[in-house]
Amino acid sequence: MKFFGLVLCLVASAITASGYENSWGYKENRIAISFDGNSAPDHQYKWATGDPDDWGALPASCAIIAKLGLQEKLVHCSYNNFINAPPGPDAENQLKIGADGAIERWDFRKEVFFDVTRQLDAAVTNLADEMAKSSEADPLYFIHAGLSEFVYLAVEKVVGEGKAGSLSHVYFLSHSKFNEDEKRRSTHRDWSDIQDLSGNRIQYRKIKDQNGKDHPDRLWNSGKDFSVWYWMRDHPNADVRWMYSRLKAHSGKVADISDCGMLFYLLLGDEDGSPEKFRKFIGEGISQGG
């Protein structure tokens, strides 16, 4: 068993090293993520509920980070980032349930997770601080898994504090035109507004849309077909089975964790992830040595 564990560690190390060489220069740098959603109906917007794909994508994204032992590199993870959306009860706050579970199971730092509907100022300040400290030697990789207004507020704070130069070392990774361009209020800003505010300093890359619902065995959204994810459901490791329960929680009964494809690209250099690739990556479990 010790030999088998050593082999797993060596394989994980090989995966990690090759990924860092092939994904936008990432080398164990700081990571920030912001997910969309709201935990209570927002009746001032055409779609009252938040996009439930992030209910499963947040845990899956954390699983990718934790599998590689990079928990300390996650310096910001905000969720429910629909600005002006109301907060809801914790028992029904699906993104909080996922975030709290990831913190408990995989040793993430609780203080870097923020429910934007309840902690807007703290969340904006935290992201702005992480952006403002960025430099050539210490860049920040930001995963854009939600709408843009929240990010605009953080960039606005950085610029207002006279630290716009640091934004040249912020790497903004996207896969979704909707996340970049959608506005829930007429006063909100989009990705182009963020980049204008930054003086076109932010480094930007958009990979292919990580959905793929027309082909369940490709990418990260298999539509109504959950069978390609049954390996999670039937996995001997309880943490992996819990991750499946978060995928299954989707209110529309859709198997969609598409936003985690950005982490799979950044950390493993592969923008063509799939349920089978994820299965092989997770292996015997998520925790180091698991």
C-alpha positions in Angstrom: 0.0 0.0 0.0 2.8 2.4 0.7 4.3 1.7 -2.7 0.9 2.3 -4.3 0.6 5.6 -2.5 4.1 6.7 -3.6 3.1 5.9 -7.2 0.0 8.0 -6.9 2.0 10.9 -5.5 4.6 10.7 -8.4 1.8 10.6 -11.0 0.1 13.7 -9.4 3.5 15.5 -9.4 4.0 14.7 -13.0 0.5 16.0 -13.9 1.1 19.1 -11.9 4.5 19.9 -13.4 3.3 19.4 -17.0 0.2 21.5 -16.4 2.2 24.5 -15.0 4.3 24.5 -18.2 1.3 24.6 -20.5 -1.3 26.9 -19.1 -0.6 30.6 -19.4 2.6 30.6 -17.4 0.9 29.5 -14.1 3.5 28.5 -11.6 1.9 28.1 -8.1 0.8 31.7 -8.1 -2.2 33.2 -6.3 -5.7 32.3 -7.5 -8.9 34.2 -7.1 -12.4 33.1 -8.2 -15.7 34.7 -8.2 -18.9 32.7 -8.8 -22.3 34.1 -9.6 -25.7 33.2 -8.1 -28.0 34.4 -5.4 -29.6 32.4 -2.6 -32.9 34.2 -2.6 -35.2 35.3 -5.5 -34.2 38.6 -7.1 -37.5 39.8 -8.6 -36.0 42.9 -10.0 -34.2 40.8 -12.7 -35.7 38.9 -15.6 -34.4 35.6 -14.1 -35.2 35.6 -10.4 -32.9 32.8 -9.4 -29.1 32.5 -9.8 -27.6 30.1 -12.2 -27.4 26.8 -10.4 -24.4 25.5 -12.4 -22.1 27.0 -9.8 -23.7 24.9 -7.1 -21.6 22.0 -8.4 -18.9 24.0 -10.0 -17.6 25.7 -6.8 -17.0 22.3 -5.1 -15.5 20.8 -8.3 -13.2 23.8 -8.7 -12.0 23.5 -5.1 -11.5 19.8 -5.6 -9.1 20.5 -8.5 -7.1 22.9 -6.4 -7.1 20.6 -3.4 -6.0 17.6 -5.4 -2.9 19.5 -6.4 -2.3 20.7 -2.9 -2.7 24.3 -3.8 -5.2 25.4 -1.1 -2.9 28.1 0.3 -2.8 29.6 -3.2 -6.5 30.3 -3.2 -6.6 33.9 -1.8 -10.2 34.8 -2.7 -13.3 32.9 -3.5 -16.6 34.9 -3.6 -20.0 33.5 -4.5 -23.5 34.8 -4.9 -21.8 37.7 -6.6 -25.0 39.1 -8.3 -24.8 42.7 -7.0 -28.0 44.0 -5.4 -29.5 40.5 -5.1 -31.0 39.7 -1.7 -29.5 37.3 0.8 -31.4 34.1 1.7 -31.4 31.7 4.6 -28.3 29.6 5.0 -30.2 26.3 4.9 -31.2 27.2 1.3 -28.0 28.9 0.3 -26.6 26.3 -2.1 -23.3 28.0 -2.8 -22.6 28.5 0.9 -23.3 24.8 1.5 -20.8 24.0 -1.2 -18.2 26.5 0.0 -18.5 25.4 3.6 -18.2 21.8 2.6 -15.0 22.4 0.6 -13.5 24.3 3.5 -14.3 21.5 6.0 -13.3 18.6 3.7 -10.2 20.0 2.0 -8.6 22.4 4.4 -9.2 25.7 2.7 -8.9 28.9 4.7 -12.4 30.0 5.7 -11.4 33.7 5.7 -10.9 33.8 1.9 -14.5 32.7 1.2 -17.2 35.4 0.9 -21.0 35.4 0.4 -21.3 38.6 -1.6 -25.0 39.0 -0.7 -24.0 39.3 3.0 -20.3 40.4 2.8 -20.1 42.8 -0.2 -17.7 45.3 1.3 -15.4 42.6 2.8 -15.4 40.7 -0.5 -14.6 43.7 -2.6 -11.9 44.8 -0.3 -10.3 41.4 -0.2 -10.2 41.0 -4.0 -9.0 44.6 -4.4 -6.2 44.0 -1.9 -5.1 40.8 -3.8 -5.1 42.7 -7.1 -3.2 45.6 -5.6 -0.4 43.5 -4.3 0.2 41.9 -7.7 3.6 42.2 -9.4 5.7 40.5 -12.1 7.1 38.2 -9.4 3.7 37.6 -7.7 0.8 37.7 -10.3 -2.8 37.0 -9.5 -4.8 34.6 -11.7 -8.5 35.5 -11.6 -11.1 32.9 -12.6 -14.2 34.7 -14.0 -17.1 32.4 -13.0 -19.7 35.1 -12.4 -20.9 38.4 -13.7 -18.6 41.4 -14.0 -20.1 44.1 -11.8 -18.5 42.6 -8.6 -15.1 42.6 -10.3 -15.6 46.2 -11.5 -16.1 47.3 -8.0 -12.8 45.7 -6.9 -10.9 47.2 -9.9 -12.4 50.6 -9.1 -11.1 50.4 -5.6 -7.6 49.5 -6.8 -7.6 52.4 -9.3 -9.0 54.8 -6.7 -6.2 53.9 -4.3 -3.6 54.8 -7.0 -2.4 51.2 -7.6 -3.6 50.7 -11.2 -0.1 49.6 -12.2 -0.6 46.4 -10.3 -3.4 45.4 -12.7 -0.8 44.7 -15.4 0.0 41.5 -13.3 -3.6 40.4 -13.0 -4.5 37.5 -15.3 -8.2 37.4 -16.1 -9.4 34.0 -17.4 -12.9 33.6 -18.9 -14.9 31.1 -20.9 -18.3 32.8 -21.0 -19.7 35.7 -23.0 -22.7 35.7 -20.7 -20.5 36.2 -17.6 -18.6 38.9 -19.3 -21.5 40.9 -20.8 -24.7 40.3 -18.8 -25.9 43.1 -16.5 -28.6 42.5 -13.8 -29.2 46.2 -13.4 -29.0 49.0 -15.9 -26.3 50.7 -13.9 -24.0 47.6 -13.8 -20.8 47.3 -15.8 -19.4 44.5 -18.0 -16.0 43.2 -18.9 -15.3 45.9 -21.4 -15.9 48.5 -18.7 -13.5 46.7 -16.4 -10.8 46.7 -19.0 -11.4 50.4 -19.9 -11.2 51.3 -16.2 -7.9 49.4 -15.8 -6.4 51.3 -18.8 -6.3 48.0 -20.7 -3.7 46.7 -18.2 -5.4 43.4 -17.2 -4.1 40.3 -19.0 -7.0 38.6 -20.6 -7.6 35.1 -22.0 -10.8 33.5 -23.0 -10.8 29.7 -23.6 -13.6 27.8 -25.3 -17.0 27.6 -23.7 -16.7 24.8 -21.2 -20.2 23.6 -21.7 -20.7 20.7 -24.1 -24.2 19.5 -23.4 -24.6 18.2 -26.9 -21.9 15.7 -26.2 -22.2 14.3 -22.6 -18.7 12.8 -22.7 -17.0 16.1 -23.6 -16.3 19.1 -21.4 -18.2 19.8 -18.2 -22.0 20.0 -19.0 -23.7 16.8 -19.9 -27.2 18.2 -19.9 -29.7 15.8 -18.4 -27.3 12.8 -18.7 -25.9 12.2 -15.2 -24.5 8.7 -16.2 -21.1 10.1 -17.2 -20.7 11.3 -13.6 -21.8 8.1 -11.9 -18.2 7.4 -11.1 -18.5 10.1 -8.5 -21.8 8.7 -7.1 -20.3 5.3 -6.7 -16.8 6.3 -5.6 -15.4 4.7 -2.4 -14.2 8.1 -1.2 -16.9 10.1 0.7 -15.6 13.4 -0.4 -16.1 12.4 -4.1 -19.6 11.2 -3.4 -20.3 14.5 -1.7 -19.1 16.3 -4.8 -21.6 14.3 -6.8 -24.4 15.4 -4.4 -23.5 19.0 -5.2 -23.6 18.3 -8.9 -27.0 16.6 -8.4 -28.4 19.5 -6.4 -28.9 21.6 -9.6 -32.4 22.9 -9.5 -33.0 22.3 -13.2 -31.7 18.7 -12.9 -28.8 19.5 -15.2 -25.3 18.0 -14.8 -23.4 21.2 -15.3 -20.1 22.2 -13.6 -18.8 24.1 -16.6 -16.9 26.8 -14.7 -14.5 24.4 -13.1 -13.1 23.8 -16.7 -11.2 27.1 -16.3 -9.3 25.6 -13.3 -8.7 22.4 -15.3 -7.2 24.5 -18.0 -5.2 26.8 -15.8 -3.7 24.1 -13.5 -3.5 21.2 -16.0 -3.1 23.0 -19.3 -6.2 21.3 -20.8 -9.2 23.2 -22.1 -10.8 20.0 -23.3 -11.6 18.4 -20.0 -14.3 15.7 -19.7 -16.0 13.5 -17.1 -13.5 10.7 -17.9 -10.4 13.0 -17.7 -11.8 14.3 -14.4 -12.3 10.7 -13.1 -8.7 9.9 -13.9 -7.4 13.1 -12.3 -9.4 12.6 -9.1 -8.2 8.9 -8.9 -8.6 7.4 -5.4 -9.6 10.7 -3.8 -9.1 14.4 -3.5 -7.1 15.0 -0.3 -3.4 14.7 -0.6 -2.5 11.0 -0.1 -6.2 10.2 -0.5 
